[in-house]
């Protein structure tokens, strides 16, 4: 059992070095500039929270989440009211 875990650790520890050396420098620079462009977009001071800066899909998902949360809170309020106020017979 111990030999198997050493073999697994060794295989994970040795493959990363071989893969990272094969990336051309122009691709690294291109990736850097793309990441920098995305960072500038999300760090722009426009008054929006970061979770709404992505696209229209982010805004729709946010509104659906808020609506479902309000429905859940309303349902909990109704449940608490029904359990705390006895029914009239």
Protein Blocks (a to p, Z undefined) as FASTA:
>chain_A
ZZmmmmmmmmmmmmmmmmmmmpcfklmmmmmmmmmmmmmmmmpcehpafklmmmmmlmmm
mmmmmmmmmmmmmmmmmmmmmmmmccdZZ
